[in-house]
Amino acid sequence: MWNCQLMGLLMGSTVCIYDGNPGWPDLNALWRFVGETRVTFFGAGAAFFLSCLKAHVEPDQVADLSALRAVGSTGSPLPEEGYQWIYDHVRRDIWIDPISGGTDFAGCFVGGVPTLPVYLGEMQCRCLGAKVEAYDEAGRALIDEVGELVCSAPMPSMPLKFWNDPEGRRYRESYFDMYPGVWRHGDWLRITPRGGAVIYGRSDATINRHGIRMGTSELYRAVEELPEILDSLVVDLEFLGRESYMPLFVVMRPGHELTPQLAATLRERIKAALSPRHVPNEIFQVAEIPRTLSGKKMELPVKKLLLGHALDKIANPDAMANPGSLQWFVDFAVRRAAVERAA
């Protein structure tokens, strides 16, 4: 997002950055900041808006938002109820502009434009200069079906190589392993018939239960709609020659605990929203979900950690918002390894 801030300055805008915990002393803090600074475009992570929804925050009642013209969202998919909450509790005529891109190429693949209509749960368009498509496994472009997010032609800001990767091996393995010559970003994408885009989560952290593949965002939606749940993370651990093991980790709202009754409710919600095959093997309460500095859930690093990879090989603490959160998963991986050896 720092690239966008630089562009804002070059265009003559004033950039306002909030330094601190967005939930302290309460979830109204950022909204008060927006009102006090007369911000016209306010951007935050999708997790922040969903936290406001669950905490029954009323931004239009705690701050003067009359200068605000647009709300941006990134970091993870903003579901339909997130859009609706912004319309209902910020302003009906606000422009909602979620984006999806990457730090690696310093830009966006899909985003918004004020001249097009906004549909709940959908980013408005593919960005200029980015030939974004949804590919099936054979490399065919799909419309109105979920596929791999690819950029099938070069764009100006794509990196040419990685630091300390003189042969380009890591670079090719990271982005060109599935479709030679085509950048695969690692997200599930659906291009709608009207040209919009819906992101379904990371494809490299896919749940593949009994041959049924799906992204994780639908499961998170079913889980995090419960008011007792603040955050969650799921990983599908595939062990050679054995049935996969899929744990679900949840962060509880203060004053609540993961009881057997609540765990049963979660399983029933997942079963109804997805299928019986996507019900997790076990559910655990954790203090925090590991997230990147941009607010993304670290699904793949946690998956690799639980599959036995060394911590220093799968996560950079300097790129995390809460590096201390990984210790619980390190300890859990040790316990799981002991169980596997005993089996």
C-alpha positions in Angstrom: 0.0 0.0 0.0 3.0 2.4 0.4 3.1 2.6 -3.4 -0.4 4.0 -3.4 0.6 6.5 -0.8 3.5 7.8 -3.0 1.1 8.1 -5.9 -1.3 10.1 -3.7 1.5 12.5 -2.8 2.5 12.9 -6.5 -1.1 13.7 -7.4 -1.2 16.5 -4.7 -3.2 14.6 -2.1 -2.5 14.7 1.7 -1.8 11.2 3.0 -3.0 10.5 6.6 -1.6 7.4 8.2 -2.8 6.0 11.6 0.0 4.6 13.7 -1.4 2.3 16.4 -3.8 -0.5 17.2 -7.1 0.1 15.2 -9.1 -1.6 18.0 -7.8 0.6 20.9 -9.4 2.0 22.9 -12.2 0.7 20.8 -13.1 0.0 17.1 -14.3 3.6 16.7 -10.7 4.9 16.9 -10.1 4.8 13.1 -13.5 6.3 12.3 -12.9 9.2 14.7 -9.5 9.7 13.0 -11.2 9.8 9.6 -13.6 12.4 10.9 -11.0 14.6 12.6 -8.7 14.7 9.6 -11.5 15.2 7.0 -10.3 12.2 5.0 -11.9 11.8 1.6 -10.7 8.2 0.8 -10.4 5.8 3.7 -8.7 2.4 3.2 -8.3 -0.5 5.7 -8.2 -4.3 5.8 -11.3 -6.3 5.2 -10.8 -7.9 8.6 -11.2 -4.4 10.2 -14.6 -3.8 8.5 -15.8 -7.3 9.5 -14.7 -6.7 13.1 -16.7 -3.4 13.1 -19.7 -5.3 11.8 -19.5 -7.9 14.5 -18.9 -5.3 17.2 -22.0 -3.3 16.1 -19.9 -0.2 15.5 -21.8 2.8 14.2 -19.3 5.0 12.3 -21.8 7.6 11.2 -22.8 8.2 14.8 -19.3 8.6 16.3 -17.7 10.7 13.7 -18.4 13.4 11.1 -17.9 11.5 7.9 -19.3 14.2 5.6 -16.0 14.6 3.8 -15.6 10.9 3.1 -16.3 9.9 -0.5 -14.9 6.4 -0.8 -13.9 3.4 1.3 -11.2 1.0 0.1 -10.6 -2.5 1.4 -7.7 -5.0 0.8 -5.7 -7.8 2.6 -8.4 -10.4 2.2 -11.8 -10.8 0.4 -14.5 -8.4 1.6 -17.7 -10.5 1.5 -21.2 -9.2 0.6 -22.2 -8.5 4.2 -19.1 -6.3 4.5 -20.2 -4.2 1.6 -23.7 -4.0 3.0 -22.5 -3.0 6.5 -20.5 -0.1 5.0 -23.6 1.1 3.0 -25.8 0.8 6.1 -23.5 2.3 8.7 -21.2 4.7 6.9 -23.3 6.1 4.0 -25.6 4.8 1.3 -23.9 6.8 -1.5 -20.3 5.9 -0.6 -18.1 4.4 -3.3 -16.8 1.0 -2.0 -13.5 0.2 -3.8 -11.9 -3.1 -2.7 -8.6 -4.0 -4.5 -6.4 -7.1 -4.9 -2.8 -7.1 -6.0 0.6 -7.8 -4.6 3.7 -6.3 -3.0 5.8 -8.4 -5.3 4.8 -6.4 -8.4 3.9 -3.2 -6.5 0.5 -2.9 -7.9 -3.1 -4.1 -8.3 -4.6 -6.8 -10.6 -8.3 -6.0 -9.9 -9.9 -2.9 -8.3 -12.4 -0.2 -8.9 -13.4 2.8 -11.0 -15.9 5.4 -10.0 -17.7 5.3 -13.3 -18.9 1.7 -13.0 -21.6 0.3 -10.7 -20.7 -1.6 -7.5 -22.1 -5.1 -6.9 -21.9 -6.7 -3.4 -18.9 -8.9 -3.0 -17.4 -8.0 -6.3 -14.5 -5.9 -7.4 -15.5 -3.7 -10.3 -12.9 -4.4 -13.0 -9.4 -5.6 -14.0 -6.8 -2.9 -13.8 -5.4 -1.1 -16.8 -2.2 -2.7 -18.0 -2.9 -6.0 -16.3 -4.2 -8.8 -18.5 -5.8 -10.7 -15.7 -7.7 -14.0 -16.3 -9.0 -17.0 -14.5 -7.3 -20.2 -15.8 -8.3 -23.7 -15.5 -5.7 -26.5 -15.0 -5.2 -26.7 -18.8 -4.5 -23.0 -19.1 -7.9 -22.1 -20.6 -9.4 -18.7 -19.7 -12.7 -19.0 -17.8 -15.7 -16.7 -17.4 -18.0 -17.0 -14.5 -16.1 -20.0 -13.2 -13.4 -20.1 -10.4 -9.9 -20.5 -11.6 -6.3 -19.6 -10.9 -5.6 -15.8 -11.0 -3.0 -15.2 -13.7 -1.6 -12.3 -15.6 -1.1 -13.6 -19.1 0.9 -10.8 -20.5 3.8 -8.8 -18.9 3.0 -5.6 -17.0 5.4 -2.8 -16.3 5.9 -3.3 -12.6 6.5 -7.0 -12.6 9.9 -7.9 -11.1 12.5 -9.4 -13.4 14.3 -11.4 -10.7 14.7 -11.9 -7.0 17.5 -10.7 -4.8 20.2 -13.4 -4.3 18.6 -15.6 -7.0 21.2 -15.3 -9.8 19.9 -18.2 -11.9 16.2 -17.1 -11.5 15.2 -20.5 -10.1 13.2 -19.2 -7.1 11.6 -16.5 -9.3 10.4 -19.0 -11.9 9.2 -21.5 -9.3 7.3 -18.8 -7.4 5.3 -17.5 -10.4 5.8 -19.5 -13.6 5.8 -23.1 -12.4 2.2 -24.0 -13.4 1.8 -22.0 -16.7 5.2 -21.4 -18.4 5.5 -17.7 -19.4 2.3 -16.8 -17.5 2.4 -15.2 -14.0 0.3 -17.3 -11.5 -0.4 -15.2 -8.5 -1.8 -17.9 -6.1 -5.4 -16.7 -5.7 -8.7 -18.2 -6.7 -10.5 -15.8 -9.0 -13.9 -15.6 -10.8 -14.4 -13.1 -13.6 -18.1 -12.3 -13.8 -19.9 -11.9 -17.1 -20.1 -8.2 -16.6 -16.3 -7.9 -16.2 -16.1 -7.8 -12.4 -13.9 -10.0 -10.2 -14.4 -12.1 -7.1 -11.4 -13.4 -5.1 -12.0 -16.6 -3.1 -8.7 -16.8 -1.2 -5.3 -18.4 -1.7 -5.1 -21.2 -4.2 -1.8 -22.4 -2.8 -3.6 -23.0 0.6 -6.5 -24.9 -1.0 -8.7 -27.3 0.9 -8.8 -30.5 -1.1 -11.0 -32.9 0.9 -11.9 -36.2 -0.7 -11.3 -34.8 -4.2 -13.4 -31.6 -3.7 -11.2 -28.5 -4.0 -12.3 -25.1 -2.7 -10.8 -21.9 -1.4 -10.9 -21.0 2.3 -12.9 -17.8 2.2 -16.3 -19.6 2.1 -15.3 -21.6 5.3 -14.2 -18.4 7.0 -17.4 -16.7 6.1 -19.5 -19.5 7.7 -17.3 -19.5 10.9 -16.8 -15.8 11.4 -20.5 -14.9 11.1 -20.8 -16.2 14.6 -20.6 -13.3 17.0 -18.4 -15.2 19.4 -15.6 -15.7 16.8 -13.2 -12.9 16.1 -10.9 -14.6 13.7 -10.1 -18.0 12.2 -7.7 -20.0 10.1 -7.9 -23.4 8.5 -5.3 -25.6 6.9 -5.6 -28.9 5.1 -2.6 -31.1 5.9 -2.1 -33.9 3.3 0.1 -36.7 4.6 1.4 -39.2 2.1 -0.6 -42.4 2.1 -3.1 -41.1 4.7 -6.3 -39.2 4.8 -5.8 -35.5 5.1 -6.0 -33.8 8.5 -7.8 -30.4 8.6 -7.6 -28.4 11.9 -9.5 -25.2 12.4 -8.1 -22.5 14.7 -10.4 -19.8 16.1 -9.9 -16.6 18.1 -12.7 -16.0 20.6 -14.2 -12.6 21.4 -13.2 -11.6 25.0 -15.5 -13.2 27.5 -16.1 -16.3 25.4 -14.6 -19.7 25.3 -14.6 -22.5 22.8 -17.0 -24.9 24.5 -18.1 -28.3 23.1 -21.4 -26.8 22.3 -19.9 -24.0 20.3 -17.6 -26.4 18.5 -20.6 -28.5 17.5 -22.4 -25.4 16.2 -19.3 -24.5 14.1 -19.3 -28.0 12.6 -23.0 -27.8 11.7 -22.5 -24.4 10.1 -19.6 -25.6 8.0 -21.6 -28.7 7.0 -24.6 -26.6 6.0 -22.6 -23.9 4.2 -20.1 -26.2 2.4 -20.5 -30.0 2.8 -20.0 -32.7 5.4 -16.6 -33.3 3.8 -15.3 -29.9 4.8 -16.0 -30.3 8.5 -12.7 -29.9 10.3 -11.1 -32.9 12.1 -10.4 -30.7 15.2 -11.1 -27.2 16.4 -8.7 -25.3 18.6 -8.9 -21.9 20.4 -5.8 -19.7 19.9 -4.9 -16.2 21.0 -4.1 -14.9 17.6 -4.1 -15.8 13.9 -0.7 -15.1 12.3 -1.0 -12.3 9.8 1.3 -10.4 7.4 1.8 -6.7 7.8 -0.9 -6.1 5.2 -3.4 -8.2 7.3 -3.4 -11.4 5.2 -3.9 -14.7 7.1 -0.7 -16.7 6.8 -2.3 -20.0 5.7 0.5 -21.4 3.7 3.3 -20.7 6.2 1.2 -22.3 9.0 0.5 -25.3 6.7 4.2 -25.7 6.0 5.1 -25.3 9.6 2.6 -28.1 10.6 4.0 -30.3 7.8 7.4 -30.1 9.4 9.2 -27.2 7.8 11.6 -25.2 9.9 10.2 -21.9 11.2 13.0 -19.8 9.8 12.4 -21.2 6.3 8.7 -20.3 6.1 8.2 -17.0 7.9 10.0 -13.7 8.2 9.1 -12.0 11.5 9.8 -8.6 10.1 7.0 -9.1 7.5 4.5 -10.1 10.1 2.0 -8.0 12.1 2.2 -10.4 15.1 5.3 -12.6 14.9 4.7 -13.8 18.5 1.6 -15.6 17.4 3.6 -18.3 15.6 5.0 -19.8 18.8 1.7 -21.6 19.6 1.7 -23.2 16.1 5.4 -24.2 16.6 4.4 -26.0 19.8 1.4 -27.5 18.1 3.5 -28.8 15.3 5.8 -30.5 17.8 2.8 -32.2 19.4 1.4 -33.3 16.0 4.8 -34.7 15.0 4.8 -36.8 18.2 1.3 -38.1 17.4 2.3 -39.0 13.8 5.4 -40.9 15.0 3.3 -42.8 17.5 0.8 -43.7 14.8 
